[in-house]
Amino acid sequence: MSKVVTFGEIMLRLAPNGYYRFFQDDQLQATFGGGEANVSVSLANYGLDSVYVTKLPEHAIGQAAVNSLRYFGVDTSHIARGGDRVGIYYLEKGASQRGSVCIYDRAHSAIQEASASDFDWDKIFEGADWFHFTGITPALGQNLVDICIEACKAAHAHGVKISCDLNYRGKLWTRDEARAAMTKLCEYVDVCISNEEDAKDVFGIEAENTDITGGKLNTEGYKSVAKQLADKFNFEKVAITLRTSISANDNDWQGMLYDGTDYCFSKQYHLRIVDRVGGGDSFGGGLIYALVNNYSTQDAIEFAVAASALKHSIEGDFNRVTVAEVQKLAGGDASGRVQR
């Protein structure tokens, strides 16, 4: 069984019921989520040895976050305990032409104030095959940039493959800060995951003849983006998600995987969205699962995109699907018929 380690921040998610706006009613649903935690849950659901690393307070909310991961079989034994806060994000789900809104309240969270001494990376990577992090984690502060670099160095020393989802978040850092940090970190990365905006925001690389907000994508332009990223950092593979946003509820969804030779595009899915948050993370989880199981380039991108398509139908950050369900969709059964 392959062992995959992920590192990042898990947060408390507070969201109004359904499509209510903030405080349109007096209830907020409380769940947990966060980029690398979402990936870790996906991998545990697929049967891999999934290890999640972060830092959380020892109080009841911190323990509830740990328990939310244990429920899915994620290994939480390397989570450092301490600090005072669990980060929070407030989510207002969009509908029709009204986009979703995400408000962060994560300053001074336990992981944001973590130090290098909280993590024994040599021990964490014993027997590991893969390490995954996102650009959200180093965006939390210079200490997290340094910790991510230490983790990447240790993973590299242990012969562990490294993947990174660029995941630029303008509410956390500037483009210049992101470029400086991610340029250093990407020196260690084998598999880069990006989307139609992140490559431009972080490295100034963009597809030609593409209008993200207007819903016009030129798939040929992304071949150039993938090659530029691979040539700049010597990535083994570059995966790019392609989202055509028709409205907050309706998107067309596709992906591309470049392996240094071939550019493989997945089928395109038309999504009627239940919950978009975690869609990119479910893509990452699906891609990692496929690659550690030696799927071909074409089969790997089909599995990753199908996994993510299914996530868009599920409430909450976590992708609650099985390998069989993903393989069924990737194989062409998108009917949504009742299973009896």
SULMO-V81621 format. One record per backbone hydrogen bond with DSSP energy under -0.5 kcal/mol. CO is the residue of the C=O (numbers start at 1). NH is the residue of the N-H. If there is no record, write none. Layout:
CO/NH  CO/NH
This chain:
2/4  2/49  3/129  3/130  4/51  5/132  6/53  11/13  11/33  12/14  12/89  13/15  13/31  14/91  15/29  17/20  21/24  27/17  29/15  29/31  31/13  33/11  34/38  35/39  36/40  37/41  38/42  39/43  40/44  41/45  42/46  43/48  44/47  48/50  49/4  49/51  50/75  51/6  53/8  54/80  56/82  59/63  60/64  61/65  62/66  63/67  64/68  65/69  66/69  66/70  67/71  69/72  69/74  70/73  74/76  75/52  76/79  78/80  80/56  85/87  85/110  87/12  88/105  89/14  90/103  91/16  91/93  92/101  95/98  96/248  97/99  98/95  101/92  103/90  105/88  106/109  109/113  111/114  115/118  116/119  119/121  120/124  121/125  123/126  125/128  129/161  130/5  131/163  132/7  133/165  134/137  134/138  135/139  137/140  138/141  141/144  141/145  142/146  143/147  144/148  145/149  146/150  147/151  148/152  149/153  150/154  151/155  152/156  153/157  154/158  155/160  156/159  161/131  162/190  162/191  163/133  164/166  164/193  165/135  168/170  169/172  169/173  174/178  175/179  176/180  177/181  178/182  179/183  180/184  181/185  182/186  184/187  185/188  186/189  190/236  190/237  191/164  192/239  193/166  194/241  195/199  197/201  198/202  199/203  199/205  200/204  204/206  207/210  210/212  211/215  211/216  212/215  215/217  216/211  217/219  218/221  218/222  219/222  219/223  220/223  220/224  221/225  222/226  223/227  224/228  225/229  226/230  227/231  228/232  229/233  230/234  230/235  237/192  238/258  239/194  240/256  241/196  241/243  242/244  242/254  243/245  244/246  244/252  249/251  249/273  250/246  250/247  251/271  252/244  253/269  254/242  255/266  256/240  257/264  258/238  262/259  262/264  263/265  264/257  269/253  269/271  271/251  271/273  276/279  278/282  279/283  280/284  281/285  282/286  283/287  284/288  285/289  286/290  287/291  288/292  289/293  290/295  291/294  296/300  297/301  298/302  299/303  300/304  301/305  302/306  303/307  304/308  305/309  306/310  307/311  308/312  310/313  311/314  312/274  312/275  318/320  319/321  322/326  323/327  324/328  325/329  326/330  327/331  328/333  329/332  332/334  338/340
